[in-house]
């Protein structure tokens, strides 16, 4: 598994904490469930390969959307990769996503909805770029 973080350019630095990528394959991982701890930041996540599954505390699993918005976590999140891993993420500063989504961020706390449910126009733009790659 290869995880990299990149510093955003100056115009984005006031809203974006970092841009990150994750590459790998679920078959090569030692553990299948990965804990994600709350850090006070929301993220825009684009799965370029196989989306992860969210594993709920009751054991129920749901496949993540290919493009999602992860609100600020209120508790640990458990994710399981499902195959080939190729992810690009934008980790916003604590209040950074509000300027991009023009929505109250407390509405998304603890949730990981499809970006099309949060910002249809932005989701369509990203999906077009995703499909072209």
Residue pairs with C-beta under 8 A, 6 or more apart in sequence:
1 22
1 23
1 24
1 28
1 29
1 85
2 21
2 22
2 23
2 24
3 20
3 21
3 22
4 20
4 21
5 18
5 19
5 20
6 18
6 19
6 20
6 21
7 13
7 18
8 16
8 17
8 18
8 19
14 93
14 96
15 92
15 93
15 96
15 97
15 99
15 100
16 90
16 91
16 92
16 93
16 96
17 41
17 91
17 92
17 93
17 96
18 91
19 88
19 89
19 90
19 91
20 88
20 89
20 91
21 87
21 88
21 89
22 85
22 86
22 87
22 89
23 85
23 86
23 87
24 81
24 85
25 81
25 83
25 84
25 85
26 32
26 50
26 80
26 81
26 82
26 83
26 84
26 85
29 81
32 80
32 81
33 55
33 78
33 79
33 80
34 78
34 79
34 80
34 81
35 76
35 77
35 78
36 73
36 76
36 77
36 78
36 79
37 73
37 76
38 72
38 73
38 74
38 75
38 76
39 73
40 72
40 94
41 72
41 91
41 92
41 93
41 94
41 96
42 69
42 70
42 71
42 72
42 91
42 92
42 96
42 97
42 105
42 108
43 69
43 70
43 89
43 90
43 91
43 92
44 67
44 68
44 69
44 70
44 89
44 90
44 92
44 97
44 100
44 115
45 64
45 67
45 68
45 69
45 70
45 87
45 88
45 89
45 90
46 66
46 67
46 87
46 88
46 89
46 126
46 130
47 64
47 66
47 67
47 86
47 87
48 86
48 87
48 88
48 130
48 133
49 83
49 84
49 85
49 86
49 87
50 81
50 82
50 83
50 84
50 85
51 63
51 64
51 65
51 66
51 82
52 63
52 64
52 79
52 80
52 81
52 82
53 61
53 62
53 63
53 64
53 79
53 80
53 82
54 61
54 62
54 63
54 64
54 77
54 78
54 79
54 112
55 61
55 78
55 79
55 80
56 62
56 78
61 80
63 82
64 79
64 112
65 113
65 114
65 115
65 116
66 127
66 130
67 114
67 115
67 116
67 123
67 126
67 127
67 130
68 112
68 113
68 114
68 115
69 97
69 101
69 108
69 112
69 113
69 114
69 115
69 118
69 119
70 77
70 108
70 111
70 112
71 105
71 107
71 108
71 109
71 110
71 111
71 112
72 94
72 105
72 108
72 109
72 110
73 109
73 110
74 109
74 110
75 110
77 112
92 100
95 105
97 105
98 104
98 105
100 119
100 122
101 118
101 119
101 122
102 119
103 118
103 119
108 118
114 123
115 122
115 123
115 126
116 123
116 124
